[in-house]
Amino acid sequence: MRVHLVLTLVFLAIVTPSFGSDSSGKFTILSMGTKSCGEVVSDFEEDGRGKLSNSIWVAGYITAINERLVSKSNIAAGTDPAAWDLWINNYCLTSPLETLSKATAALVDELSKRRQQ
């Protein structure tokens, strides 16, 4: 039950702002997305709830991207959450002042480029 509640809250934190973007497409990032990359790296190394929460947030973000795609395809096809975690961790190691949201957006850009090849 608790996991379902967390997943629902994460999903709402991701989807709700996307419907509330301003005219330039900017929206307010909520929840785990506001974590600094320094915190994300620490969570990754501890391999506990923080890492799991971050992973769920990333999966929700990717799900929202998939929902928005005209083709309704899976932008992350051929990859898995463990690979996303590693990619995010590597990004955050080199950009500790960025946020989980920024790292996830960069991951989506990378996944999109791979799909176009």
Residue pairs with C-beta under 8 A, 6 or more apart in sequence:
6 53
6 56
7 56
7 60
9 31
10 31
10 32
10 53
10 56
10 57
10 60
11 60
11 63
13 30
13 31
13 32
13 33
13 57
13 60
14 30
14 31
14 33
14 57
14 60
14 61
14 63
14 64
15 60
15 64
16 30
17 27
17 28
17 29
17 30
18 27
18 64
18 68
20 27
20 28
21 27
29 99
29 101
31 57
32 53
32 54
32 56
32 57
32 100
33 57
33 61
33 99
33 100
33 101
33 104
34 99
34 100
34 101
35 43
35 54
35 99
35 100
36 96
36 97
36 98
36 99
36 100
37 91
37 92
37 93
37 95
37 96
37 97
37 98
37 99
37 100
37 102
37 103
38 92
38 96
38 97
39 50
40 54
40 88
40 89
40 92
40 100
40 103
41 89
41 92
41 93
41 96
42 50
43 50
43 51
43 53
43 54
44 51
44 54
44 85
44 88
44 89
44 92
51 85
54 85
54 88
54 100
55 81
55 84
55 85
57 100
57 104
58 81
58 84
58 85
58 88
58 100
58 104
58 107
59 81
59 84
61 101
61 104
61 108
62 75
62 76
62 84
62 104
62 107
62 108
62 111
65 75
65 108
66 72
66 73
66 74
66 75
66 76
69 75
73 115
75 108
75 111
75 112
75 115
76 84
76 111
77 115
78 114
79 111
84 107
87 107
87 110
88 100
88 103
88 104
88 107
91 98
91 103
91 106
91 107
92 98
92 100
92 103
95 102
95 103
